[in-house]
Amino acid sequence: MPEGKTPSLFQIELEGIISNVTENFKIESLEAFPVRGYHTVKKTYFRVYNTTTKQRKLALNAVWVNGLETASDDNELVLSMLCIEIAIEI
């Protein structure tokens, strides 16, 4: 979530971005520690659920085009990104 925005306003913005490319999605907010680095404070993240891989890829690309960062920029499998982060061979 970008600095200086409230979670509710950012969720509305995110819904607008994703609804331009796909119809069936769900957004859930959660508090978690970032995967990279050492952090003592949890950050707000938004998890986006899609019904198909194609819709997930379209939503992810729409987020990137709008200049937003994602916690996991893996466009294929979330598992491979997690394994890379914690140095597990796959």
C-alpha positions in Angstrom: 0.0 0.0 0.0 1.4 3.4 -0.9 2.5 5.7 1.9 0.1 8.5 2.8 -3.1 6.6 1.7 -5.7 5.1 4.0 -6.4 1.4 3.4 -10.0 2.0 2.5 -9.2 4.7 -0.1 -6.4 2.6 -1.6 -8.8 -0.4 -1.8 -11.3 1.7 -3.8 -8.5 2.8 -6.1 -7.3 -0.8 -6.5 -10.8 -2.1 -7.3 -11.1 0.6 -10.0 -7.9 -0.5 -11.6 -8.7 -4.2 -11.6 -12.3 -3.8 -12.6 -11.1 -2.3 -15.9 -9.5 -5.6 -16.9 -11.5 -8.3 -15.2 -14.9 -8.8 -13.6 -14.6 -11.7 -11.2 -12.3 -10.8 -8.3 -12.2 -10.4 -4.6 -9.9 -8.1 -2.5 -9.0 -8.8 1.1 -6.8 -6.6 3.3 -4.4 -8.1 5.7 -1.6 -7.1 8.1 1.8 -8.9 7.7 5.5 -8.5 7.9 7.2 -7.9 4.6 8.9 -11.0 3.1 12.1 -9.1 2.3 14.3 -7.7 5.1 13.9 -7.4 8.8 10.9 -5.4 9.9 9.4 -4.8 13.4 6.1 -3.3 12.2 3.5 -5.0 10.1 2.3 -3.4 6.9 -1.1 -3.4 5.2 -1.3 -5.6 2.1 -4.2 -6.4 -0.2 -4.7 -9.9 -1.5 -6.5 -10.2 -4.8 -8.4 -13.4 -5.7 -9.2 -14.2 -9.3 -11.1 -17.1 -10.8 -8.6 -17.9 -13.5 -4.9 -17.6 -14.2 -5.6 -15.4 -17.2 -7.6 -12.9 -15.0 -4.8 -12.9 -12.4 -2.2 -12.0 -15.0 -4.4 -9.3 -16.4 -5.0 -7.8 -13.0 -1.3 -8.0 -12.1 -0.3 -6.3 -15.3 -3.0 -3.5 -14.8 -1.5 -2.9 -11.3 2.0 -2.6 -12.7 0.9 -0.3 -15.6 -0.6 2.1 -13.0 2.8 2.3 -11.3 2.0 0.2 -8.2 4.3 -2.3 -6.7 3.4 -5.8 -5.7 4.7 -7.9 -2.8 5.1 -10.8 -5.1 5.8 -9.8 -8.7 5.8 -13.5 -9.9 3.5 -13.7 -12.9 3.5 -17.5 -13.0 3.6 -19.2 -9.6 3.6 -17.7 -6.2 5.4 -20.8 -4.8 8.5 -20.2 -6.9 8.8 -16.6 -5.7 8.5 -17.8 -2.1 11.1 -20.4 -2.6 13.5 -17.9 -4.2 13.0 -15.5 -1.2 13.9 -18.1 1.4 16.6 -19.9 -0.8 15.0 -23.3 -1.3 15.9 -25.1 -4.5 13.0 -26.2 -6.6 
